[in-house]
Amino acid sequence: MADYDVIVVGGGISGLMSAMTLSKHGKKVLVLEKRSYVGGNCNSYDVDGFQVDTGVHAITHLRVGPLRRLIDTYFDYSPMFLDHGSYHVRTPNGLSKIPFNLKAFARFDVLPKMDRLLLSQAITKAFTQSTLGSDLSNQSVYDYLPSGLSEDSLDFINAMSYSLSGKSMYETSVHRMLTGSSYMRDSVPENFFEDEEIAKSYVALLANHLTMSQLKGHLSILSRLANNNTGYSQAYPRKGLKGFLNAVLFSMNDSVQIKTSSRVTGINTREGAVKEVVTPDGTYPADVVVFTGFAKDLPALTDNLPSSYIQDIGRIVQTHSMTIWLGLDTKLPEFDYTGSEVWFKRRAFWAMPISNYDKSLAPPGKQLVGFTFIVDESVQLSVDRKRMYNTILTALPGIKDHIEMTHYQYTIPEKASVTIDGFFADTRTPITNLYLAGTDTDSRSMGVTRAGYSVLELLKVLREDHHIE
Ligand SMILES: Cc1cc2nc3c(=O)[nH]c(=O)nc-3n(C[C@H](O)[C@H](O)[C@H](O)COP(=O)(O)OP(=O)(O)OC[C@H]3O[C@@H](n4cnc5c(N)ncnc54)[C@H](O)[C@@H]3O)c2cc1C
């Protein structure tokens, strides 16, 4: 007889939200975390008086979405969020706001005018095809682009692809660009048809592709979108990323026990079902196991997985990221904003001056900025790290004399990247009562929000399998 109703392997945000929600369904839960601390990639810690997060984070879909559902249904302590602010693109000429509708895009003079027109048409075409049911998930962004774009435009699109899928425009699908970016969601502004140039090209394009009744249907979708004033609903958690982590921990019932420094080395089975979980310090009998480590690791932990399943999860694609945190000895005018910025020339980064949200994250009068890069796997990490650092100095020459703290984080941001050939595992596994949760089990959205989707899916499946009411 097991001491716990459910054993959760992994104390990252997916594992902790799984444990917390299951405790609210009356379950006795044991969380086994291999590290000496919980939170995984959803964490914050102190470096020389600055509070850094594990990577630069903006949490998405907070007004309507999986985290909102989980917070409203299960959290006793609601995390506090601070509005994300604006998305910028930095060029040698300074900051420009990233356009989130076609009209603003038409005026986005960071890119050449002709490119903007060509891209507006491509976006409109993709949007049209997608709303009419075409599957664009196997088509790469690069293959979809019109020919003749400038190098700057290609670098910009590449940077956007990396930020949405963790991979380049050659591996990112058009579908991912459409669904992953709020850009498409808000791409038809209320005054869309006031911009004659774009409206004309759009209507001409539609006329070539649609029958009258399809056109009517499509326009009604557009007008719905046009009036859909969702905003971004993106935010930074108050007190840093650990503010969100703490809200999950404080919301747990007493029926959850967490053991840190407990690496799970085996999940044993009996007659095709879960039997026990093995750690170096002991073996725990188990009726139900929720595994939230890398699904790719499962074959090393348990026997009896069919070879086709092992092959499939071997196709999960991952990306490595490097975040460079810089603690600055003063507040610089370059970072006089709340929000984030993208540098896209050749080597892309995504940066956030997080102490602008909450000044307690830096010592008085100082500033904390994080720069996240996707690691170039084709060169040595030490070489790539120098290149990243130099990219920061190229983009922001004024920063050099003000750096008093430098901190590097090498991480895997999500357990699976959404690429054309990439694979996502199901919540159910071939082993009875062994379930998966985490960012390699759901391709919707990204990061903590995707973790939220995976936990909702887990609860649905556990309900279907009669483990919870
Ligand atoms: C640079 C960077 C930028 C990001 N930006 C954003 C963003 O802007 N917005 C956003 O929403 N998200 C963002 N994320 C992603 C987000 O942080 C993660 O998706 C989320 O924290 C993943 O949670 P998880 O629990 O699924 O995985 P993890 O955090 O990886 O947790 C898994 C846990 O399982 C443990 N574990 C694994 N194997 C075992 C084992 N055998 N035994 C015991 N324990 C085990 C690990 O130690 C770990 O603690 C970013 C992440 C990074 C690194």
The ligand as a Tripos MOL2 file, in Angstrom:
@<TRIPOS>MOLECULE
LIG
   53    58     1     0     0
SMALL
NO_CHARGES

@<TRIPOS>ATOM
      1 C1         16.1650   32.0730  -20.4630 C.3       1 LIG1
      2 C2         14.7340   31.6950  -20.2280 C.ar      1 LIG1
      3 C3         13.7280   32.5640  -20.6280 C.ar      1 LIG1
      4 C4         12.3840   32.2060  -20.4420 C.ar      1 LIG1
      5 N1         11.4040   33.1030  -20.7700 N.ar      1 LIG1
      6 C5         10.1300   32.8310  -20.4540 C.ar      1 LIG1
      7 C6          9.1080   33.8030  -20.6320 C.ar      1 LIG1
      8 O1          9.3540   34.9040  -21.0640 O.2       1 LIG1
      9 N2          7.8370   33.4650  -20.3140 N.ar      1 LIG1
     10 C7          7.5200   32.2570  -19.8000 C.ar      1 LIG1
     11 O2          6.3500   32.0090  -19.5050 O.2       1 LIG1
     12 N3          8.4610   31.3050  -19.6350 N.ar      1 LIG1
     13 C8          9.7580   31.5660  -19.9420 C.ar      1 LIG1
     14 N4         10.7300   30.6270  -19.7370 N.ar      1 LIG1
     15 C9         10.3470   29.2260  -19.5190 C.3       1 LIG1
     16 C10         9.8870   28.8360  -18.1370 C.3       1 LIG1
     17 O3         10.7790   29.2750  -17.1510 O.3       1 LIG1
     18 C11         9.8350   27.3100  -18.1120 C.3       1 LIG1
     19 O4          9.0860   26.8460  -19.2160 O.3       1 LIG1
     20 C12         9.1820   26.7350  -16.8970 C.3       1 LIG1
     21 O5          9.7800   27.2410  -15.7240 O.3       1 LIG1
     22 C13         9.3710   25.2120  -17.0070 C.3       1 LIG1
     23 O6          8.8460   24.5810  -15.9220 O.3       1 LIG1
     24 P1          8.8650   22.9910  -15.8180 P.3       1 LIG1
     25 O7          8.4640   22.6690  -14.4480 O.co2     1 LIG1
     26 O8          8.0690   22.3950  -16.9220 O.co2     1 LIG1
     27 O9         10.3710   22.5590  -16.0870 O.3       1 LIG1
     28 P2         11.6790   22.7640  -15.2140 P.3       1 LIG1
     29 O10        11.7750   24.1210  -14.6650 O.co2     1 LIG1
     30 O11        12.8000   22.2690  -16.0670 O.co2     1 LIG1
     31 O12        11.4870   21.7730  -13.9690 O.3       1 LIG1
     32 C14        11.7450   20.4120  -14.0120 C.3       1 LIG1
     33 C15        12.2460   20.0070  -12.6410 C.3       1 LIG1
     34 O13        12.3940   18.5970  -12.5900 O.3       1 LIG1
     35 C16        13.5880   18.2750  -11.9170 C.3       1 LIG1
     36 N5         13.9750   16.9370  -12.3450 N.ar      1 LIG1
     37 C17        14.2630   16.5290  -13.6170 C.ar      1 LIG1
     38 N6         14.5710   15.2290  -13.6340 N.ar      1 LIG1
     39 C18        14.4490   14.7840  -12.3570 C.ar      1 LIG1
     40 C19        14.6590   13.5100  -11.7260 C.ar      1 LIG1
     41 N7         15.0480   12.4350  -12.4200 N.pl3     1 LIG1
     42 N8         14.4530   13.4200  -10.3900 N.ar      1 LIG1
     43 C20        14.0520   14.5030   -9.6720 C.ar      1 LIG1
     44 N9         13.8800   15.7200  -10.2000 N.ar      1 LIG1
     45 C21        14.0700   15.8570  -11.5310 C.ar      1 LIG1
     46 C22        14.5440   19.3800  -12.3410 C.3       1 LIG1
     47 O14        15.6380   19.5090  -11.4480 O.3       1 LIG1
     48 C23        13.6220   20.5900  -12.3270 C.3       1 LIG1
     49 O15        13.5860   21.2410  -11.0770 O.3       1 LIG1
     50 C24        12.0670   30.9590  -19.8780 C.ar      1 LIG1
     51 C25        13.0770   30.1040  -19.4500 C.ar      1 LIG1
     52 C26        14.4070   30.4670  -19.6100 C.ar      1 LIG1
     53 C27        15.4770   29.5410  -19.1220 C.3       1 LIG1
@<TRIPOS>BOND
     1     1     2 1
     2     2     3 ar
     3     2    52 ar
     4     3     4 ar
     5     4     5 ar
     6     4    50 ar
     7     5     6 ar
     8     6     7 ar
     9     6    13 1
    10     7     8 2
    11     7     9 ar
    12     9    10 ar
    13    10    11 2
    14    10    12 ar
    15    12    13 ar
    16    13    14 ar
    17    14    15 1
    18    14    50 ar
    19    15    16 1
    20    16    17 1
    21    16    18 1
    22    18    19 1
    23    18    20 1
    24    20    21 1
    25    20    22 1
    26    22    23 1
    27    23    24 1
    28    24    25 2
    29    24    26 1
    30    24    27 1
    31    27    28 1
    32    28    29 2
    33    28    30 1
    34    28    31 1
    35    31    32 1
    36    32    33 1
    37    33    34 1
    38    33    48 1
    39    34    35 1
    40    35    36 1
    41    35    46 1
    42    36    37 ar
    43    36    45 ar
    44    37    38 ar
    45    38    39 ar
    46    39    40 ar
    47    39    45 ar
    48    40    41 1
    49    40    42 ar
    50    42    43 ar
    51    43    44 ar
    52    44    45 ar
    53    46    47 1
    54    46    48 1
    55    48    49 1
    56    50    51 ar
    57    51    52 ar
    58    52    53 1
@<TRIPOS>SUBSTRUCTURE
     1 LIG1         1 GROUP 0 **** ****
